[in-house]
Amino acid sequence: MFYRQRARVASGKNSCGSGNGAYNSGTIYYKFEEGIPNVGLFSHEFFHGFQDAFYPGGTSQYNTGTRTGFPNLEFEQALFYDIINGSGSANAMGSTASIAVRDEYRAWISSITNNNTTYPKQFSDFGGQYYYFLNKFHQNANGYSDGLVKTDLPPNALLNIFSSSNCK
């Protein structure tokens, strides 16, 4: 199922919302054709495609109605990016978070990755801080403050990738 992903430049109604890209039901949408080769944008939306294939029932259940769980999906993607890029990265907290919050988040990334030498492979590896930082993300990341945090939705797609990998 996951290998059938498609990419499209959004046309007609804006399929990308306020961003430059979006993932929806097996398709990655780009607002502009120039965005297609953007690796950061592609990897962001590709991770959402993985989440959609990984979570039973897909991700659309978290993008409708109250959007309960939408911040979880976005934080999981951002956390994956920050872990892969090392503890110096604090992109998940966005530019509106205080320096203290970004520093606290960076220290947490460093602790859960043993100074960038391992990946978290089970939920307990997050040291009880996952939902704390998910809520900080929800408060500070531009464009992701809508919806409600789902307190029983751990980052299982991220953990699946790391526990299935021979890396770190």
Secondary structure, DSSP 8 states (H G I E B T S, - for coil): -GGG-EEEE--SS-TTTTSSEEEETTEEEESSGGGTT-HHHHHHHHHHHHHHHHSTT-SGGGSSTT-TTHHHHHHHHHHHHHHHH-TT--GGGTTTS-HHHHHHHHHHHHHHTTTTT----SGGGGTT-HHHHHHHHHHHSTT--SS---TT---HHHHHHHHH----
